[in-house]
Amino acid sequence: MRSLLLIANPAASRFTGGLHRTVVARLSRAYEVETAWPTSAGGVEARALQAAHEGTNIVVAMGGDGVVHHVVNGIVGTETTLGIIPAGTTNVLARILGIPARPAKAASYLASQPPAVRTALARISVETANSMTVRYATFATGLGFDAEVVRLSNLEPYRKYRFGSVHYARSAASVVLSRDGRPAPTMRVQAGERSADAAAVLIQIHDPYTYFGRLRLRVSTAPHEGLAVLLIERLSFTNMPRILAAAVTGRDLSSIGGVDVWPDVPEVEVWSDPPSPLQADGESLGSPGVVRFSALPHGLRVVAPIGD
């Protein structure tokens, strides 16, 4: 029998106890199931990596975007396959790949032992004076405004878990109001021979992705194998409401003044002065000065009905 490690979000344990038992029962029809409840993000990645090195066939992330992000960063580069049981807050990757939204149905789907597909990732290389740190994102990453919103929303994990996109929208409004006319950091964005200055950069790996229910955030409507890069040239009280409204309603962001889109980029480098907040998959990753983003078109094995 194939082996499966189910990594569940401990912050959600009191809300998903009965659901967790149902999920394990369904998965046990096809797999030898082990469950882990790591107490930190680093613990999630370490446990996923350990499972991959032990030869576990599938590591399943049960939770929202955060637990999926950390499981992926634990198993990327191995032949271990990712499974997803959406539970709790928004689970963007599961929606993109067509995985059933209801946890019990997602468990039944996994128990049917469908084949794995390859899906795209972004490799994020953060340079400092003494080292380089590498992270991976599954659906979106970026510097500046969006990352500020992510950092603020993560300060209240209970609200983030219980209210999802509503809490994110509330945090976005708070960031806009707190700017009080302060200038945004200056970013220099370089992709091949193209370069531009921007106040915020959002990079899309898959099309579509969303924080807001089932509505699409249309960074780029053009087909792309690489990264779709959204550059916000300026942040002001006049264009920020339009950008937020377009994100909420799923309209094309490139039609807004002060916004530019590079639709198919294999690699992009960003310099920020002063260093700007960085986020990946809704997880805050500090405030680096130099970041390089690279497309990995087939970077991850995942159990899903569809894929890139």
C-alpha positions as CSV (number, residue, x, y, z in Angstrom):
1,M,0.0,0.0,0.0
2,R,1.3,3.5,-0.8
3,S,2.3,5.8,2.0
4,L,0.7,9.2,2.7
5,L,1.6,11.9,5.3
6,L,-1.3,14.2,6.1
7,I,0.0,17.6,7.5
8,A,-2.8,19.5,9.1
9,N,-2.8,23.1,10.3
10,P,-2.7,23.0,14.1
11,A,-4.3,26.5,14.3
12,A,-7.4,25.0,12.8
13,S,-7.5,21.9,14.9
14,R,-10.5,22.9,17.1
15,F,-12.5,23.7,14.0
16,T,-11.5,20.6,11.9
17,G,-11.3,17.8,14.5
18,G,-14.3,15.8,13.2
19,L,-13.6,16.7,9.6
20,H,-10.0,15.5,10.1
21,R,-11.3,12.0,11.2
22,T,-13.5,11.9,8.1
23,V,-10.6,12.8,5.9
24,V,-8.3,10.1,7.4
25,A,-11.0,7.5,7.1
26,R,-11.4,8.2,3.4
27,L,-7.7,8.3,2.7
28,S,-7.1,5.1,4.6
29,R,-9.1,3.2,1.9
30,A,-6.1,3.6,-0.4
31,Y,-3.1,4.6,1.6
32,E,-1.2,3.9,4.8
33,V,-1.9,7.2,6.5
34,E,0.2,9.1,9.0
35,T,-0.9,12.4,10.5
36,A,1.3,15.3,11.7
37,W,0.3,18.6,13.4
38,P,3.4,20.7,13.3
39,T,3.4,23.7,15.6
40,S,5.2,26.2,13.3
41,A,5.8,27.0,9.6
42,G,9.4,25.7,9.9
43,G,8.0,22.5,11.5
44,V,5.7,22.0,8.5
45,E,8.6,22.3,6.0
46,A,10.9,20.1,8.1
47,R,8.3,17.3,8.5
48,A,7.4,17.4,4.7
49,L,11.1,17.2,3.8
50,Q,11.6,14.3,6.3
51,A,8.7,12.5,4.7
52,A,10.1,13.0,1.2
53,H,13.5,11.7,2.3
54,E,11.9,8.6,3.8
55,G,10.2,7.8,0.5
56,T,6.7,8.8,1.4
57,N,4.6,8.8,-1.9
58,I,2.3,11.7,-1.1
59,V,2.5,14.6,1.4
60,V,-0.9,16.1,1.8
61,A,-1.5,19.7,3.0
62,M,-4.8,20.1,4.8
63,G,-5.6,23.7,5.3
64,G,-5.4,27.0,3.4
65,D,-2.7,28.7,1.3
66,G,-0.2,28.9,4.2
67,V,0.1,25.2,4.9
68,V,0.2,24.4,1.2
69,H,3.0,26.9,0.7
70,H,5.1,25.4,3.5
71,V,4.5,21.8,2.5
72,V,5.6,22.7,-1.1
73,N,8.8,24.3,0.2
74,G,9.5,21.1,2.1
75,I,9.1,18.7,-0.8
76,V,10.1,20.7,-3.9
77,G,13.1,19.2,-5.7
78,T,12.0,15.6,-4.7
79,E,9.8,13.1,-6.4
80,T,7.3,13.2,-3.6
81,T,3.9,14.3,-4.8
82,L,1.7,17.0,-3.3
83,G,-1.9,16.4,-2.3
84,I,-4.3,19.1,-1.1
85,I,-7.3,19.0,1.2
86,P,-8.8,22.5,1.2
87,A,-9.9,23.5,4.7
88,G,-10.3,26.8,6.5
89,T,-9.2,29.9,4.6
90,T,-8.8,30.5,0.8
91,N,-7.0,27.7,-1.0
92,V,-6.0,29.3,-4.3
93,L,-3.9,26.5,-5.8
94,A,-6.6,23.9,-5.2
95,R,-9.1,26.0,-7.0
96,I,-6.7,26.7,-9.9
97,L,-6.0,23.0,-10.4
98,G,-9.6,21.9,-10.1
99,I,-9.3,20.0,-6.8
100,P,-12.7,19.5,-5.1
101,A,-13.4,22.4,-2.7
102,R,-15.1,20.3,0.0
103,P,-12.5,18.5,2.2
104,A,-14.3,15.2,2.3
105,K,-14.7,15.2,-1.5
106,A,-11.0,16.1,-1.9
107,A,-10.1,13.2,0.3
108,S,-12.3,10.8,-1.8
109,Y,-10.6,12.1,-4.9
110,L,-7.1,11.4,-3.5
111,A,-8.3,8.0,-2.4
112,S,-9.2,7.2,-6.0
113,Q,-5.4,7.3,-6.7
114,P,-5.4,9.5,-9.8
115,P,-2.1,10.2,-11.5
116,A,0.0,13.2,-10.6
117,V,0.5,16.1,-13.0
118,R,3.3,18.7,-13.2
119,T,2.5,22.3,-12.3
120,A,4.4,25.6,-12.4
121,L,6.2,27.3,-9.5
122,A,8.2,30.5,-9.1
123,R,11.7,30.3,-7.6
124,I,12.4,33.3,-5.3
125,S,16.1,34.1,-4.7
126,V,16.7,36.6,-1.9
127,E,20.2,38.1,-1.9
128,T,21.9,39.6,1.2
129,A,25.5,40.7,1.8
130,N,26.4,37.3,3.2
131,S,24.0,34.7,1.8
132,M,21.2,33.8,-0.6
133,T,17.8,32.3,0.5
134,V,15.6,30.4,-1.9
135,R,11.9,30.0,-1.6
136,Y,9.1,28.8,-3.9
137,A,5.7,30.2,-4.6
138,T,2.8,28.2,-6.1
139,F,0.4,30.9,-7.4
140,A,1.7,34.5,-6.7
141,T,4.5,36.5,-5.2
142,G,5.5,40.1,-5.1
143,L,7.0,43.2,-3.4
144,G,5.4,46.3,-2.0
145,F,1.8,47.0,-1.5
146,D,0.4,43.5,-1.7
147,A,3.1,42.2,0.6
148,E,2.4,45.0,3.1
149,V,-1.2,43.8,3.2
150,V,-0.2,40.2,3.7
151,R,2.1,41.2,6.5
152,L,-0.7,43.1,8.2
153,S,-3.3,40.4,7.8
154,N,-0.9,37.8,9.2
155,L,-0.7,39.7,12.5
156,E,-4.2,38.4,13.3
157,P,-4.1,34.7,12.4
158,Y,-7.5,34.0,14.0
159,R,-9.3,36.6,11.8
160,K,-7.3,35.4,8.8
161,Y,-8.5,31.8,9.4
162,R,-12.1,32.6,10.2
163,F,-12.8,35.5,7.7
164,G,-10.4,34.8,4.8
165,S,-10.7,37.3,2.0
166,V,-12.9,39.7,4.1
167,H,-10.0,40.1,6.5
168,Y,-7.6,40.5,3.6
169,A,-9.7,43.3,2.1
170,R,-10.0,45.0,5.5
171,S,-6.2,44.8,5.8
172,A,-5.7,46.3,2.3
173,A,-8.0,49.3,3.2
174,S,-5.9,49.8,6.4
175,V,-2.7,49.9,4.4
176,V,-4.1,52.5,2.0
177,L,-5.4,54.7,4.8
178,S,-2.2,54.4,6.8
179,R,0.0,55.7,4.0
180,D,-1.1,59.2,4.6
181,G,0.7,60.6,1.6
182,R,4.0,58.8,2.4
183,P,5.9,57.9,-0.8
184,A,6.3,54.2,-1.7
185,P,9.7,52.6,-2.0
186,T,11.4,53.0,-5.4
187,M,11.8,49.6,-7.2
188,R,13.9,49.0,-10.3
189,V,12.5,46.0,-12.2
190,Q,14.6,44.3,-14.9
191,A,13.6,41.4,-17.2
192,G,16.0,40.8,-20.0
193,E,16.3,44.1,-21.9
194,R,13.2,45.5,-20.4
195,S,13.4,47.7,-17.3
196,A,11.1,50.0,-15.4
197,D,10.6,51.8,-12.1
198,A,7.7,50.8,-9.9
199,A,6.2,51.4,-6.5
200,A,4.9,47.8,-6.2
201,V,5.3,44.5,-8.1
202,L,3.0,41.5,-8.2
203,I,4.0,38.3,-10.0
204,Q,1.5,35.8,-11.1
205,I,2.5,32.2,-11.7
206,H,-0.9,30.7,-12.7
207,D,-3.9,32.3,-14.5
208,P,-6.2,32.8,-12.8
209,Y,-5.5,33.3,-9.1
210,T,-7.7,35.1,-6.5
211,Y,-8.0,36.1,-2.9
212,F,-11.7,36.9,-3.4
213,G,-14.0,33.9,-3.7
214,R,-14.2,32.6,-7.2
215,L,-13.4,35.9,-9.0
216,R,-10.3,36.1,-11.1
217,L,-7.6,38.6,-10.5
218,R,-6.6,39.3,-14.1
219,V,-3.0,40.3,-14.1
220,S,-2.6,39.1,-17.7
221,T,-5.2,37.8,-20.1
222,A,-2.5,36.6,-22.5
223,P,-1.4,32.9,-22.4
224,H,2.0,32.5,-20.8
225,E,4.4,29.8,-19.8
226,G,6.6,32.1,-17.8
227,L,5.6,34.7,-15.2
228,A,3.1,37.5,-15.6
229,V,4.5,40.6,-14.0
230,L,2.2,43.5,-12.8
231,L,4.0,46.8,-12.2
232,I,2.2,49.5,-10.3
233,E,4.1,52.7,-11.3
234,R,2.6,54.8,-8.5
235,L,0.5,54.4,-5.4
236,S,-1.9,57.2,-4.7
237,F,-5.4,57.9,-3.2
238,T,-6.7,58.2,-6.8
239,N,-5.5,55.0,-8.4
240,M,-5.4,52.6,-5.3
241,P,-9.3,52.5,-5.1
242,R,-9.4,51.6,-8.8
243,I,-6.8,48.9,-8.4
244,L,-8.6,47.4,-5.4
245,A,-12.0,47.5,-7.1
246,A,-10.5,45.8,-10.2
247,A,-9.1,43.1,-8.0
248,V,-12.4,42.5,-6.2
249,T,-14.5,42.5,-9.4
250,G,-12.1,40.5,-11.5
251,R,-11.5,43.2,-14.2
252,D,-8.3,43.5,-16.2
253,L,-5.8,45.4,-14.1
254,S,-3.7,46.4,-17.1
255,S,-6.4,48.8,-18.3
256,I,-5.8,51.1,-15.2
257,G,-3.6,54.1,-15.6
258,G,-0.2,53.8,-13.9
259,V,-0.2,50.0,-14.2
260,D,1.8,48.0,-16.7
261,V,1.9,44.2,-17.4
262,W,4.7,42.1,-18.8
263,P,2.9,38.9,-19.8
264,D,5.5,36.2,-20.3
265,V,8.8,36.6,-18.4
266,P,11.1,33.7,-17.6
267,E,13.1,35.7,-15.0
268,V,12.8,39.1,-13.4
269,E,15.0,40.9,-10.9
270,V,13.9,43.7,-8.5
271,W,16.0,46.1,-6.5
272,S,14.2,48.1,-3.8
273,D,15.4,51.2,-1.9
274,P,14.6,51.1,0.9
275,P,14.0,47.3,1.1
276,S,10.3,46.4,0.6
277,P,8.1,43.7,2.1
278,L,8.0,40.4,0.1
279,Q,5.2,37.9,0.1
280,A,4.6,34.5,-1.5
281,D,1.3,32.7,-1.5
282,G,0.0,35.0,1.2
283,E,3.0,34.3,3.5
284,S,5.2,37.2,4.5
285,L,9.0,36.7,3.7
286,G,10.6,39.8,5.2
287,S,11.9,42.9,3.5
288,P,14.8,42.2,1.1
289,G,16.6,44.8,-1.0
290,V,17.3,42.5,-4.0
291,V,15.0,39.6,-5.2
292,R,15.2,37.4,-8.4
293,F,12.1,35.6,-9.5
294,S,12.4,32.6,-12.0
295,A,9.7,30.6,-13.7
296,L,9.8,26.8,-13.2
297,P,7.1,25.6,-15.7
298,H,7.0,22.0,-14.4
299,G,8.4,22.5,-10.9
300,L,6.1,20.3,-8.8
301,R,4.3,17.0,-8.9
302,V,0.7,17.4,-7.6
303,V,-2.4,15.2,-7.6
304,A,-4.9,17.2,-9.5
305,P,-7.5,16.8,-12.3
306,I,-5.8,19.5,-14.5
307,G,-2.4,21.1,-14.7
308,D,0.1,23.1,-16.7
